[in-house]
């Protein structure tokens, strides 16, 4: 195949691969030659071939599978968060917050319009910057950090990886893993190194093995890990920090997505002397997914690199959105609504888990918008039986980093918005489906 790819620059090589795909010479699943082989056949520097593959990966044309090589991507559907389309089944695998518990922004909207913001002005609204510093300082003090605002947590993670990594660099991901993190790493052309998650969060042995594999970044969810709901315990966080202390330049990205809804205190992997870090907190879980805004607290070097990707007039986050966020989060009535939502999610999930436990189905007491339910049978079999009873569930297979992993024995169910009658019906149907 390498003899059909032409070009002497990264752009020319990428265009050649794109042209071969468009003409049907390369199809979904077609392997591309290793970087070194391609560089040799074209007589170019290896970095040129790397840059070409990076361009193709960022465009979604190729997918890096680590040691399995790089292949042309297909148009097959991939697992996504949210409601399933085109189904008459009751969807209990959405991972969504309850829309009834998202504060109404109507009153705040009337107050945020003001002087227009023009090109060249600061990209962060001064009021939000001050509020965010105070919020983050409660958990990162005495670390020296800078604040950046991005269009949500996924945008923050993508930018953080892009400013720190090259194609084929290794990234440690929790296994099972948040769907958006899987897609971000794959589309960026990075190699995902799985780190197992148990009831206390990332395992120490798994992180140590990932570091031995040469990771340059680690993405961790300190609270309400998606999909398992696990939160770091103080002991586990301390043990992980001890391991990372020997690798101060590995970029730590903490996605604290559940922040204001969490009942458990924040624990961190970021040690006092760690040099590259980012704590990311989005507002989507408590102000709604349409509020595409996240605050990223980073070290100074990372902040400077992120600033180059968030320039005035091009990729900044709307100041209207920033002001709306600040107005809501400083409104006592909105804060009270968020606290009520926190209690609601916790109580509804706990009640459902208790019902399952009474029938011998294991569901650990964790946090988050969903429950991670352990099954005595393969999850796909149980999900198929639930479909015949009118339910659409999401299996743990979607969250596995390794497509060749053994079939999952877990379901991730979002049940906090079910009525008492629907809850009783789902529990009965789930018990029947596991027999």
Residue pairs with C-beta under 8 A, 6 or more apart in sequence:
1 26
1 30
1 31
1 32
1 33
2 33
2 37
2 38
2 41
2 42
3 41
4 16
4 20
4 25
5 13
5 16
5 17
5 20
5 32
5 33
5 38
5 41
5 42
6 12
6 13
6 16
6 42
7 13
7 14
7 15
7 16
7 42
7 44
7 52
8 42
8 43
8 44
8 48
9 44
9 48
10 48
10 49
10 51
10 52
10 54
10 55
11 52
11 55
13 38
13 42
13 44
13 48
13 49
13 52
14 52
14 53
14 55
14 56
14 59
17 26
17 32
17 52
17 56
17 61
17 62
18 56
18 59
18 61
20 26
21 27
21 61
21 72
26 32
26 72
27 72
28 71
28 72
28 73
28 74
28 75
28 76
29 71
29 72
29 74
30 71
30 72
31 69
31 70
31 71
32 38
32 53
32 62
32 69
32 70
32 71
32 72
33 41
34 69
35 46
35 49
35 50
35 53
35 168
36 46
36 49
38 49
39 45
39 46
39 48
39 49
42 49
50 166
50 167
50 168
51 167
53 62
53 64
53 70
53 167
53 189
54 166
54 167
54 189
56 62
57 63
57 64
57 70
57 167
57 187
57 188
57 189
58 187
58 188
58 189
60 73
60 187
61 72
61 73
62 70
62 71
62 72
62 73
62 189
63 70
63 71
63 72
63 73
63 186
63 187
64 70
64 167
64 168
64 186
64 189
64 190
64 191
65 71
66 191
66 192
70 189
78 183
79 179
79 394
79 398
79 399
80 179
81 94
81 95
81 96
81 179
81 180
82 94
82 95
82 96
83 91
83 94
83 96
84 91
84 93
84 94
84 392
87 392
89 387
89 390
89 391
89 392
90 390
90 391
90 392
90 422
91 392
92 391
92 392
92 393
92 413
92 414
92 415
92 418
92 426
93 370
93 392
93 393
93 394
93 411
93 412
93 413
93 414
94 414
95 226
95 227
95 369
95 370
95 394
95 412
95 414
96 289
96 369
96 414
97 284
97 285
97 286
97 288
97 289
97 341
97 369
98 341
98 344
98 345
98 416
98 417
99 288
100 417
101 337
101 340
101 341
101 344
102 286
102 287
102 288
102 341
103 286
103 287
103 328
103 334
103 337
103 338
105 287
105 291
105 324
105 328
108 324
108 327
108 328
108 331
108 334
109 324
111 327
112 320
112 323
112 324
112 327
113 320
114 323
117 319
119 312
119 313
120 312
120 313
121 312
122 312
123 149
123 307
123 310
123 311
123 312
123 316
123 317
124 147
124 148
124 149
124 322
125 149
125 319
125 322
125 323
125 326
127 323
127 326
128 149
128 295
128 322
128 323
128 325
128 326
129 147
129 149
131 326
131 329
131 330
132 147
132 149
132 295
132 297
133 147
135 281
135 295
136 145
136 147
136 279
136 281
136 295
136 297
139 266
139 268
139 279
140 268
140 270
140 279
140 297
142 272
143 270
143 272
143 277
144 299
144 300
145 277
145 279
145 297
145 298
145 299
145 303
146 297
146 298
146 299
146 300
146 303
147 295
147 296
147 297
147 303
148 156
148 295
148 296
148 297
148 298
148 303
148 306
148 307
148 310
149 293
149 294
149 295
149 296
149 310
149 317
149 322
150 156
150 159
150 280
150 293
150 294
150 296
150 306
150 310
150 317
151 292
151 293
151 294
151 317
152 282
152 284
152 292
152 293
152 294
153 180
153 255
153 257
153 280
153 281
153 282
153 284
153 294
154 180
154 184
155 292
155 294
156 278
156 280
156 282
156 294
156 296
157 180
157 181
157 184
157 219
157 253
157 255
157 280
158 184
158 188
159 306
159 309
159 310
160 217
160 251
160 253
160 278
160 280
160 296
160 298
160 302
160 306
161 171
161 184
161 185
161 188
161 190
161 217
161 251
161 253
162 188
162 309
163 302
163 305
163 306
163 308
163 309
164 216
164 217
164 251
164 276
164 302
164 305
165 171
165 188
165 190
165 216
165 217
165 251
167 188
167 189
167 190
168 189
168 190
168 191
169 190
169 191
169 216
169 217
170 190
170 191
170 192
170 193
170 210
170 213
170 214
170 215
170 216
171 185
171 190
171 191
171 192
171 193
171 215
171 216
171 217
171 218
171 219
172 193
172 194
172 195
172 207
172 210
172 211
172 215
172 217
172 218
172 219
173 181
173 182
173 185
173 192
173 193
173 194
173 195
173 219
173 401
174 181
174 194
174 195
174 197
174 202
174 219
174 220
174 221
174 225
175 194
175 195
175 196
175 197
175 206
175 400
175 401
175 402
176 197
176 227
176 228
176 396
176 399
176 400
176 401
176 408
176 410
177 192
177 194
177 399
177 400
177 401
178 221
178 225
178 226
178 227
178 255
178 399
179 226
179 398
179 399
181 219
181 255
182 192
182 399
182 401
185 191
185 192
185 219
186 192
192 401
193 210
193 213
193 215
194 206
194 210
194 401
194 402
195 202
195 203
195 206
195 207
195 209
195 210
195 218
196 202
196 203
196 205
196 206
197 203
197 225
197 228
197 230
198 230
199 230
199 364
199 366
200 230
200 232
200 233
200 235
200 236
201 220
201 221
201 222
201 225
201 230
201 231
201 232
201 233
201 236
201 237
201 240
201 267
202 220
202 232
202 236
202 240
202 269
204 236
204 239
204 240
204 243
207 218
207 240
207 243
207 244
208 243
210 218
211 243
211 244
211 246
211 247
211 250
215 250
216 250
216 251
217 250
217 251
217 252
217 253
218 244
218 250
218 251
218 252
218 253
218 269
219 253
219 255
220 232
220 252
220 253
220 254
220 255
220 269
221 254
221 255
221 256
221 257
222 231
222 232
222 237
222 254
222 256
222 266
222 267
222 268
222 269
223 231
223 232
223 256
223 258
223 259
223 262
223 264
223 266
223 267
223 367
224 231
224 257
224 258
224 261
224 262
224 366
224 367
224 368
224 369
225 231
225 368
226 257
226 368
226 370
227 370
227 372
227 394
227 396
227 399
227 410
227 412
228 364
228 366
228 372
229 364
229 366
229 367
229 368
229 370
229 371
229 372
230 364
230 366
231 262
231 264
231 267
231 366
231 367
232 240
232 267
232 268
232 269
233 267
234 267
236 267
237 267
237 268
237 269
240 269
241 268
241 269
241 270
241 271
244 250
244 252
244 269
244 271
244 274
245 271
245 273
245 274
248 271
248 273
248 274
248 275
248 276
249 275
249 276
250 276
251 276
251 277
251 278
251 302
252 269
252 270
252 274
252 276
252 277
252 278
253 277
253 278
253 280
254 268
254 269
254 270
254 277
254 278
254 279
254 280
255 280
256 262
256 266
256 279
256 280
256 281
257 280
257 281
257 282
257 284
257 285
258 285
258 367
258 368
259 266
259 281
259 285
260 285
260 286
260 338
260 342
261 285
261 286
261 338
261 341
261 342
261 345
261 367
262 342
262 367
263 342
263 346
263 367
264 367
268 279
270 277
270 279
274 299
275 299
275 301
276 299
276 301
276 302
277 298
277 299
277 302
278 296
278 297
278 298
278 299
278 302
279 296
279 297
279 298
280 294
280 295
280 296
281 294
281 295
282 293
282 294
282 295
283 291
283 293
283 294
283 325
283 329
284 291
284 292
284 294
285 369
286 338
286 341
287 325
287 328
287 329
291 321
291 324
291 325
292 317
292 321
293 317
293 321
293 322
293 325
296 306
298 306
309 315
310 316
310 317
328 334
329 335
344 416
345 367
345 368
345 369
345 416
346 367
348 415
348 416
348 417
348 418
349 366
349 368
349 370
349 371
349 415
349 416
350 365
351 423
352 363
352 371
352 413
352 415
352 418
352 423
352 427
353 363
353 364
353 365
353 371
355 423
355 424
355 427
356 362
356 363
356 373
356 427
356 430
356 431
357 363
359 427
359 431
361 373
361 374
361 375
361 430
361 431
361 434
362 373
362 374
363 371
363 372
363 373
363 374
364 372
364 374
366 372
369 414
369 416
370 412
370 413
370 414
370 415
371 412
371 413
371 414
371 415
372 396
372 410
372 411
372 412
373 410
373 411
373 412
373 413
373 430
374 409
374 410
375 382
375 409
375 410
375 411
375 434
376 409
376 434
377 409
377 434
378 407
378 408
378 409
379 395
379 396
379 397
379 407
379 408
379 409
379 410
379 411
380 395
380 397
380 407
380 408
382 393
382 395
382 411
382 430
382 433
382 434
383 393
383 394
383 395
383 411
385 432
385 433
386 392
386 393
386 429
386 430
386 433
389 429
389 432
389 433
390 429
391 426
391 429
393 411
393 412
393 413
394 411
394 412
394 413
395 408
395 410
395 411
395 412
396 408
396 409
396 410
396 411
396 412
397 405
397 407
397 408
399 408
399 412
400 408
411 430
413 426
415 423
415 426
418 426
